[in-house]
């Protein structure tokens, strides 16, 4: 796949690695979750592609997950502290995906050029 900004791609790889590490750590804390594994892999591949607007999709899903679990995680402290910390990191990753200029430049590959990108 082409990248329009190497620095942006490095940030995206870090976010993707975080998602995979998060999945592995959650196996030990809360058990195996196939849906989380699929999300981590699909998000990593989608972000790596640099296709337009996928950064907003992944950032939105991370923010939605944080918001969905925030109430429970706050009311059940200290037992959910690890999940609350994880959620704060998720929000940081979401902000990085939508605000950092190098990352935004990475996500400029056109969907219409998808077949050309795969061939290269």
Helices and strands as residue ranges (DSSP letters): H 6-30, H 34-49, H 54-75, H 81-99, H 101-106, G 111-113, H 114-119
